[in-house]
């Protein structure tokens, strides 16, 4: 036998060597397709949805990884504004698809008489949502008969369904499905909902543990509203040991409803959404008894509850040690005294105090800036005009784990010096909103020519820029009119930035040319009411932002039909476009937008 037998294959050398003088420099070429499947799936979990899909188009290994059930369930197939028939796109394409779709959302859909879509794909569905669709009872039942694995069902803003729903029908010829896996039903936004509608739908879910009837009982006569609220209470009493999540936000409820809700002793909720606009009585207050009873709550939303006061918030702090999300958006009666009591809620991850105008420095210092806020990830403090710069600086120092920070309208506490502390201490931020913070300028965002350095110790002088926020995905600079081209040209390299709001800024094509090249992940850009945005700016966006899905040019006076031509030529993912208020755009130019096959929503000029 020959000592060197010939082989049909040659080993592939993955390492390249380059010699520099006496040393070797090793350059390794990565072959990601050879990674084990489990490792590939694990790595892809750290990416956002758009990045995962971009990777799947680069190599077959990542493409196979994207078909993992974890990613399939996290993706939503959103079909919008079509006539749902088998011979109409995109339904015709999905009927021949090789993959399944566990999560489907249908918006503004007009259904035809018959479709094989549900028979082919219904078996794999786990979440199904109808939003503002033209559908009737028989059609709904014909769809649900195929979705026996369904876990979550949303029928929202569908008035035609309940308006045409007959009380008496021939049930002998109608299949009434039972969905054994269904645990969540949302009927939000249906003012035509009546008792028999409600009973029929919830009757399909024997294992229901989550119910959403938000915004269902507004704008109807008082008698009907009283009957429906009473009917919901009776249902909760019947299923009191099963229901764990109940949402009735955007519907004003009175003390009588809260009193009856508190009397359901077996009801132990984990999530609760309420809107309380009825004055809380001094004695036998239903809301106080309800808060005292619900000790297992982890999510509480009291948005727009104008009558929730400090005493109620103190009861929440004493009774709900497991609370992780507390939303008090527009609770005007809350003051520093009440906010100070939430220091007992040590598990909070999400706090929303937007538009609670009575809160000042003292309340924030005592209630939020405590030693036990390491878990806090989301903080919303928009329109808190009584917060000073010193308190905000302490927020930046103490809440290092924040991922979302909303300071929209806090013009008193946000300036060039205080925003520097965000860039240094909150480097993990993913969303930042400084809407209408007019004191912020180029100096604060770039650290260039600051009158006072953020850190100055002896001869050490340190400034920071927005580039420190390397994980930033959403940035809102609306109304920060002192921000100019300098920020975007000098210090604006944000590779993970997905959404950028630049409304009412005086930037030019120099700024646009810089950030479209340094922010490759941009998908949503808002230039509304920016007077210097021209056709050249739009062309730069169209050429370089390959992932662009939404572009807003509302009230941009210099934009013409040339911008639309650039979008038609270069944008292959564009879905939403707003060109309303652009006087130089003609009807002929608008008509050519049909050449963008992905375009779904266009807001154009209103003409007589």
N, C-alpha and C positions, 0 to 999 in steps of 0.2 A: 504493500500500500504506500502510496506517495505520502511523504510527510506534510506536504502542503496541498491537500486536495482542493480542487476548484470549487467555488461556491456560486450558487445562483444569485446570491444577494451580497451586497456590500454594507458594512456597518456605516451608519450615518453619524458623522462627527458634529456634535452640537456645540463644541467649544472652539472658539477662535483665539489664537495666540498672536499677540503683537509685541515685538521686542523693542524696547527703548534702552539703549546703552547696555547696562548690565542687568536689567530687570525685565521680568515678564509682566505684561498687563493682560488679564484674562477677561475676555468678553463672552458672555453667555447668551446665546440666542434662545429665548423661551419658546417651547413648543407646547402651548396650552392644550392642544387637542389630546396630548398624552396624559393629562392630569386624570387621576381617578375621579369617577363620577361624583362620589360623595364630597370630595374636596372642592370640586367645581361648584356644586350646589351651595356649599357653605360659603365660598367666596362671593357668590352672586347675591347672597342675602344682604350684603353690605351696600349694594347698589340700589339706586332708585329705579323706578319702572322704566323710564326712558333709556337709562344706561344699559339695563339688562337687555332691552330689545336691540340696542345698537350692537352690543356684543354678540347677540344671537345671529346677526347678519354677517359677522366677521369670520366665524368658524363654526363648523358643524358640531364640535364638541359643546360649545356654549349653547348652540341651538337645541341640542338634546337636553342640556341642563335646564333650559327654560321651560321644558315640558314637565318638570317635576310638579307634583300636585300642590306643593306650597305656593309656587309662583302662579299656577293655573287659578288657584282660589283667590289670589290677591289681585288678579286682573279682572277688569269689568268689560264685558262686551256691551257697548252703549250704542243702540240703534235709535236714530233721532229723525223725526219729521219725514216719514215715508208712508206709503200705502203698503201694508204688510201682506204681500202675496208672493207665491213661490217663484213666479217669473219676473220679479222685480229685484234689482240689486239693492242691497247686498244679500238679501235672503237667498237668492239663487246660488250665490257663491258658498254660503254657509252650509247649504244642503249637501254639497260635495266635499266639505271640509274633512280632514283626517283627524282633527283634534276635537275635544269637547270643551264646552263653555259652562263652568259651574256658576258663574255670576253674570246675569243678564239684566240690563236696564233698558227700558223702552220709554221714550219720551215723545209725546205728540205723535203717536202712531194711530193711523186709521186702519183697522183690521178688516180683511176681506172675509168671505164666507168660509173658506177652507184653506188649510195649509198643512203640508207634511213636515214643516219645520219642527213642530212640537213632538211629533211621533219619532222623529229622527234624533233630536237632541234633548228632549225633555227628561229622559231618564237620568242624565248626568247633572241636571240643574240642582243647585243647593240654595241659590238666592235669586229671586225674581222680583223686579220692580216695575210697576206701571205708573207713570207720571204724566198726567194731563193727556190721557189716551181716550180715543173714541172706541169704547168697548161696551158690550152688553152682557147680560148674565149668562146666556147660553154659551157665548164665545169664551167667557172666563172659565166656565166649567169644562169646556172642551179642551182648554189648555191645561188646566190643573190636573186633569185625569192622567196625564203622562208624567207628572212631576212628583212621583211618590217619594223621592229623596229630598224634597224641598225642606229647607230649614228656616228660611226667612222669606216673608212675602210682604211687599209694600204695594198698596193700592192708594195712591195719593193724588189729590186734585183731579178726580175723575167724576165730575157731577153727572155726566150723561149716563154712567153706569147705574147710579142709584135713582136717577130721575125716571129711567125706563124700567126699573125693576118692579115687577108685578107682585102683589102680595099673594095672590092665588094663581098657581100655575099647575100644569099637568105633570106632577112629580113622578108619575109612573114611567114616563118616557125620558126623564132627565136623570143623568148620572150625577149623584152627589158624592164627590170624592172625599175620602178620609186621608189626611196627610200625617202619618204617624211620626215623622221626624220634624214637623213644623213647630218651632218654638217661639218665633217672633212674628207678629202681625202689626203693620203700620197702616192706619186709615187716615193719616193726617190730611188736613185741608179739604175734607168732604163735608160741606154744610148740608147736603141733602141726605145725610146718613140718618136712618130711622131704626127703630128697635128690631124689626124683623131682618133688616140688612145685617145689622151687627150680630144678631144671634146666628144667622146662617153662616157668616164668614168665620166667626170664632168657633163655631161648632165643628168645623173641619179639622181643628187642631186640638186633639185630646191632650197633648203634652205642652200646651202653650204656657210660657213663663214670662213673656215680654209683650206688652201692649202699648201702642202709640196712637192716641187719639188727639194729638195736638192740633189746635186751630180748626176743630171740627164744629164747634157750637157757637161761633160768632156770626152775627148778622142774621140770626133767625129769631122768630118771635119768642117771647119769654116763656110761654107755656111749653113749647116744643123743647126749648133748651133745658128747662127744669125736668121734663120727662126723660130726656136722653142722659142727663147727668145722673139721675136716679137709677136708670137702667144700667149704666156703667158701674155704679156702686153695688148693685145687686149681683152683677157678674163677678166683681172682685170679691164679694162675700162668698159666693159659691166656690170660687177657685182660690181662696185666700192662702192656702198652703202651697199652691203651685206658682202663683205669680210672684216674680222677683224684680221685675222692671216695669215701671208704669210712668208714662209720659203724657201729660195733659197741658203742656205749655201753650202759650198764646191764647188761652181760653180763661177769661176771668172767672174765678170760683169764689164763692162767699163762705162765711163761717159755718153755715149749715152743712154744706158739702164737706168741709174739712172736719166738722164734728162727726159726721157719719163715717168718714174715711178713718178717723182715729178710733172709732168704735169697733172696727174689724180687727180684733185682737190677734187673729192668726196670720195677719198680713205682715210679713217680714221682708221688706224690700231691700234691694241692693242699689237700685237706681230710681230716682224720682225727679220729675220735672213739673213745676207748678207756676202759675201766675196769680198772685194774690193782690187784688185791688180793692177788696172790701176791708173796711176798718176793723182792726183786731180788737175785740172787746177786752175789758179789764178782767172779767171773770168768764169761766167756761170757754176759753179761747180754743177752738178746734185745732188751730195750727200749732199751739204749744203742746197739746196732748199728742198730736201726730209726731212732732219732732222728738218728743220724749219716748215714744213707742219705737220709732224706727232707728234702732241702735246699730243695725247692720249696714247702713247706707255707706256706699263708697262713691256715689255720684249724686250730686244735688244741684239742680238748675232752678234758680228763682228769678230768672231774667224778667225785667219789667214788672216786678212785684212792688208796686209803689207804696204799699202799706206794710211791708216787712221792715221792722225797726230793730233797734239794738237789743231789746229784750229777746226777740226771736233768735237773733244771731248768737246771743249768749247761750240760749237753750240748745242750739245746734252744736256749739262748741263743747257743751257739757255732756251731750247724749250720743254723739257720733264719733267715737274715737277712731274708727276705720276709714273716715272720709278721705278720699284722694282727689276728688274734683269738686270745687265749690265755685259756682257761677252766680254772681250778684250783679250782672249787667243791668244798669239803669235802676238800681234799687236806691232811690233818692233819699229815703229816710235813714239809711245807714250812716252812722257818724264814727268818729274816732273811738268812742266808748265801746261800740259794738265790734269794730275791727280789732281792737286790742285783745278781745277775748279769743280770737282764733289762733292765738299762740299755743293753745292746748291741742290743736289739730296737727300733730307732728307728722302725719303720713301724707299731707297734701302734696300733690304733684302738679296741680293745675288750679290757678287762682285767677278769676276774672272780676275786676273791680271797675270796669269801663263805665264812665259817666256816673259814678257815685260821687257827686260833686261836694258832699260834706266832708269827705275824707281829706285829712291834711297830714303834715309831717308826723305828728304825734301818733296817729293811728298806724301809719306804716311802720314806724320804728318799733312800736310795742307789739303789733300783731304779726308782721311779716318778717322783719329783720331780727329773727331770733336765732339761737345757736342750732336749732333743729330743723333747718330748711334745706338740708343737703339733697333731699329728694325732689325738690321743686324744679320742674322742667318748663312750665309754661306760666308766664305772668303777663296779664293784660291790664294796663293802667291808663288806657286812653281817656283823654278829656279830664284828667285829674289836675285841675288848674291850681290847686292849693299845695302842690308838692314842690318843694324847693330843691335847689341844686345839691345841697349837702346830703339830703336824704337819698337822692338818686345816686350820688357817688358811693354811698354806703351800700346801696343795692348792688352796684357793680362789684364792690369788694366782697360781699358776703354770699351772693347767690351765683357761685361759679359754675354750677351745673345747668344753668338755663339753656334751653334750646330755642325757645320762642319768647320774644320780648316785644310787646306792643306799647309804644309811647306816643301814639298819634294824638296830636293836639296838646301835648304837655310842653307848651312853649316856654313856660317859666323855668323848668328844670333842665332842659336840654339845650346846651350851647357847645361851643367848640371845645371847651375844656372838659366838660362832663362826658361828652361822647368819646373822648380819648380813653376814658376808663373802661368803656365798653370794649374797645378794640384790644385792650391789654388783658382785662380780667375775664371777659366772656368770650374767649376765643372759640368755644364750641357752639356758638349761636348758629341756628339754621334759618331763623326768620327774624327780621328786624323791621319794625315799622316806626318811622319818625315823621309821619304825615303831618304837614303844617307846622313843623318845628323850624320856624323862620330864622332862629338865631344860629342855626348850623350853616357853616360856610365851607369853602374849599380848605381853609386852614385846619378845621376840625377833622375833616374826612381824610386829609392827606398827611397832616402833621407838619406841613411846610409853612414857615413864617408864622408860627403860633406866637402870640404875645407872651404866653407863659407855658413852659414845658409841662407835660403831664407828670414827669418825674424829674426832680431837680435836687440832687444831694451833692453838696460840695461842687466839685467840677464835673459831676455826671449829669448830663442832660439827655433825656430820652423822650421821643415823641413816637406816636404810632399812627397807623393808617387803617383804612377799611380793609386793606389786603390781609390783615391779620385774621380776619374771619374767613378762613379757608373753607369752612363747611357751609357757608351761607348759601341758601337756596331761594330765599325771597327777600327782596329789599324794596321798601316803599319810601321814596323821596318826594312825594307829592307836595308841592307848595314850598319846598326849600329853595326859594328863589335866589339865594346867595351862592348856591352851588352852580359852578360853571364848567366849561370844558376842561379846566385844569385838573379837576379830580379824576376824570375819566382818562385823560392822557397820561397822567403821572402815576397814579396809585389805584388802579382798578382792575386787578387781575384776580378774578373770582371764577375758577374753573367749574365749580358746582352750581353756580347761580342759574336758577331756572326761571324765575319771574322777576321782572324789573319794572317798577312804576316810576315814570319820569314826568308826570303831568305837571303842567304849568312851570316848567323849567326853561331857562333861556339858553339851552345848549344848542350847538350847531353840528355840522357834519364832522368836525374834528373830533368831538366827543364820541359820536356814533361810530366813526371809523375805528376808534381805539377799542371801545368795549365789545364790538361785534367780533373782534379778533381775539380778545383776551378772555371772553366769556363764552366758550364754545357750547355750553349746555343750555343756552337761552331757548325757552319755548314760548314765553308770554312777555310781550313788551307793550307798554302803554305810554304813548306820546301825546295823549289828549291835551288840548289847549296849550300846546307848546308852539309859540309863534314862529320860531326859527327852523322848524322841521321842514325840509324841502324834499323834492324828488330824489336828490342825491342821497339823502339820509335813508329813505325807504329802499333805494336800490342797494345800499350797503347792507342793510338788514337782510334783504332778500337773498343776496349773494352768499353771505357768510353764515347766517343762522339757519343751518340745515334742518334743525328740529322745530322751527317756528310753527306753532299751532294757533296762536292768537296774536293779532296786531290791532291796536286801537289808535286811530288817527282822528278822533273826534275833535272838531273845531280847530283843525290845522289849516290855516288859510293858504299856505303856499304849496300844498299838495295838489297835483294835477293827475291827468290820465296817464302820464308817464310812470307814475308810481304803480298804478294798477298793472301796466304792461310788465314792469319788473317782477311783480308778485306772480303774474301768470307764467312768466318764463322760468323763475327760479324756485318758487315755493311749492314743494310737492307734498307737504304735510299740513298746510294751512286749513284750519277748520272754522275759525271765527274772525271776522273782519268788521271793524267799525269805521266808516268813512262819512258818518253823518256830520253835517256842518262844514264840509270842505267845499267851498263855492266854486273852485276851479275844476272840480270833477264833473264830467258831463254824463248824461244818460247813456250815451253811446259807450263810454268807457265802462260804466257799471254793467252794461249788458255783456261785455266780454268776459266778465268774471266767471261765467259758466264754464270756461275752459279749465278751471281749477277743479278737478274731480273730487277732491277731499273737502271742499268748502261746504259748510253746513249752515252757518248763520252769517248774514250780511246786514248791517244797518246802513242804509243809504240816505241821501238827502230827501226830505219831504217836499214834494212839489205839488202844485195845484193841478 
